[in-house]
Amino acid sequence: MITILMKTNNYIIITIVIIISVHNMCNESNAHSLFNSAESVIGDYKVQIATLPEIPTTGEKSQILFRVNSFSNENGFKMGLRIFYDDIQIDRIKPIYHKGDYWEMDYVFAKSGNHIFKVDLYDMNDNINSTYTFNVSTHNPFGYIFFYSIAAGSIGLSCIILYIYIPRRIKH
């Protein structure tokens, strides 16, 4: 009886230690707020860009997310955007003043491949203060076939292993 209680107490203590350890690890971890993001710091600004979905698909609407942090505690920014594909400018968004730290826009990529986003931040005199360059890659809709085939193969292998393993486990 005493050995059973000692084993139970040991399991309780081990469980408590694991819960405290996991809790401490969770408090120290920080998730990044943007998917598929890149960031660059020049001068008093840190600019982040991200896409939603993580890898944009050609011909479908994607959301481009921008976050501009000012180290001088300015609230708002004036930003323009130039988009390049194969070193040719394919799109331009005129400079607009944005309040706060975020700017979201919808965009449809026409071609798959690497697009260069040049983010221009402007000062109060409408001069380019800094230009930030980011790469955004896209793929065509057939890229998902590879993901689906890998998932189907994994599921099929799992079913075969379970079909073999479970009857043997039940017999014993």
N, C-alpha and C positions, 0 to 999 in steps of 0.2 A: 504494500500500500504506500509506504514511504517513497519507494523508488518511482512509483507512478506519479506521485505528487511532485517529486524532484524533476522528472522528465517534463511534466506539464509546466512547471515553473520555468524551466530552461527554455521551452518553446515560447512562452509568454515573453520572457526577457529578450530573446532573439527577435521576436516579432516587433517588440517596442523599439529596439535598436534600429531595425530596418526601416520602420516607419519614420523615426526621427531623422535618419540619414537621408531618406528620400525626400522628406519635407525640406530639409536644409538645402539639398541640391536644387529643388524646384524654386526656392526663394532666390537663388543666385543666378538662375538662367533668365535670359531676356530674349524674347522673340523679336525678329526683325519685322518692322511694320509693313514692308513692301515685298512682294514676290518678285523674283527674277530681277533684282535691283542692282544698280551700280551707283556709286557716288564719287564725287570729286569735290575737292576743297581748293578754292582760289581766293586769296585775300580774306575778306570778311564773310564769305558765303560758302555754305556747303549745299550742293545741289545733288539730289537723288532722283533717279528715274526708274520706273518699274512698269511692267506690262501685266495686264490681266486679260486673258489667261497667261500663264507663265511663258509659254512659247506661242506667240501669235500665229494664226493660220491665215494664209492668203485668202482674200475674198470674203472674209468674215470680220465683223466689227470687233475691234479690240479696244481696251481701255488703256490709255497711257496716263500714268500717275506721276506727278512731279511733287517734290517736297524741297522747299528752299528754306534753309535755316540761316539767319543772319547772326553773326557773332556780336554785332553792335546793337542787338535788340531792336532792330527795325521791324515794324509790323506791316508787312506787305512788300511787294517787289514788282518791278516792271520787267517782263520777260518776252522775248520773241523766240521763234523756233524755225530752224531750217532742217529739212530732211533730204539726205542724199542717198542715191543708189548707184553703184558703179561710178563714183566721183561726179555724178550729174545730179544737180539739185532738182528733185521731183516735186517738192512741196515747200510752202513757206507759210508761217503764221505770223502775222504782224505783231509787233510788241503791244502788249496789253498790261495794264496795271492790275495786279491781283492782291486782294486783301488777305491777310493770314499767311500761312505757310504752305498751303496745298493748292494744286491746280490739277484738275482731271480733264481729259479730253478723249473723245472717241475717234478712232482712226481705222481705216480699212487699208491694209497692205495689198497692193496689186501684184507684186512679184515676191517669190520666195528668195531667201538669201539674207545677206547682211545689209542692214540699213544704218546709216550714220545720222545720228541726231545731234545737231549743234544747237545748244541752248545758249542764247545771248541774254545776259543780264544788263540792264541799262541803268545809268545813273539819272539824277534829276534833270540833267541837261540833254537828255535823249542821246547820249553818247554810249557806245558799247563799253561797259565796264569790264566784263569778263565773258569769255566764250568757253563753254564746257562741252566736251565731245563724248558721246556715248554710242556704243554699238548695240543694235537691237536686231536679233536674228529671228527670221520667220521660216516656216516650212509650209509645204502644200498639204492639203487634207489627207493625202495618201500616207503621210508619215505615221498616222495612228495605226495603220495596218500592222506595223512591226510591234507596237505596244500590245495590241490585241492578240497577235500570234504568240508572243511570249507569255501573256497571261493565260491563254488557252492551253499552252503546253504545260505550264505549271499546275493548272487545275487538273489536267488530264493525268499528269504524273502523280499528283496527290490522290486522285481517285483510284488509280491502279495500286498504289502502295496500301491504301486503306482497305481495298478489296482483298488483298493478300493478307494483311496483318490482322484485321479484326476477326475473321473466322478462326485463325490460329489462337488468338487471345481468348476467344469465347470457349474453345474446346478445353483449354488448360485451366 
